Each structure stands twice: as structure tokens, then as C-alpha cells.
Amino acid sequence: MSKRWSYLTVEVKPTWTGLKAEDIQAELNRQGQLGWELVNTLVSTPMGVALLVFKKEL
């Protein structure tokens, strides 16, 4: 039987100075503690929102 996955996307919004590494790190740690694994990060523009894509096995 193949594995089944659930997916989660989380937006990390930049401050007026841009994306902060500590904001992304905090979100990664928060979701990791809940059992989510990061599979991709998308940033549309250098000063844009970071979209974190996570998965978790059902």
C-alpha cells in the first residue's frame, strides 16, 4: 500500500526590511514540533512573502 500524505502551506510575511531568518526559523520549528516536514519554500520576489510547504504522513 502506498503512503498517504497531508499537506500544509504557511505564509511568512516580510517586515518592512524584508524576510527575517528568525521568523522563518521559528515557523520551521513550530511546524516540525507538530510533525510536519518541510518539502519546499517559494518566494515570489526578493521582498515578498515566503510560502513554506510541509507534508505529514497520514
C-alpha positions in Angstrom: 0.0 0.0 0.0 1.3 3.4 -0.9 1.8 6.2 1.7 -0.8 8.9 2.1 0.2 12.5 2.8 -1.4 15.6 4.1 0.0 19.0 3.1 0.2 22.3 4.8 1.2 25.7 3.4 2.2 28.6 5.7 2.9 32.2 4.6 5.8 34.0 6.4 5.3 37.7 5.7 8.2 40.1 5.5 8.7 43.1 7.7 9.4 46.5 6.1 13.1 45.4 6.0 12.3 42.1 4.2 12.1 38.5 5.3 13.8 37.7 8.6 15.6 34.4 9.0 14.5 34.1 12.6 10.8 34.4 11.6 11.3 31.5 9.1 13.3 29.5 11.7 10.5 30.0 14.3 7.9 28.7 11.8 10.0 25.7 10.8 10.5 24.8 14.5 6.8 25.3 15.3 5.6 23.0 12.4 8.4 20.5 13.0 7.2 20.0 16.6 3.8 19.2 15.2 5.2 16.5 13.0 5.3 18.4 9.7 8.3 18.1 7.3 9.3 21.0 5.0 9.3 20.0 1.3 9.6 23.3 -0.4 9.9 27.1 0.0 8.6 29.5 -2.5 9.4 33.3 -2.6 7.9 35.2 -5.5 10.0 38.3 -5.2 13.1 39.3 -3.1 10.9 41.3 -0.7 7.8 39.1 -1.0 6.0 36.5 1.2 7.8 33.2 1.7 5.4 30.2 1.3 6.5 27.2 3.2 5.2 23.8 2.0 5.1 21.0 4.5 3.9 17.4 4.4 3.0 14.8 7.0 2.1 11.1 6.6 -1.5 10.3 7.5 
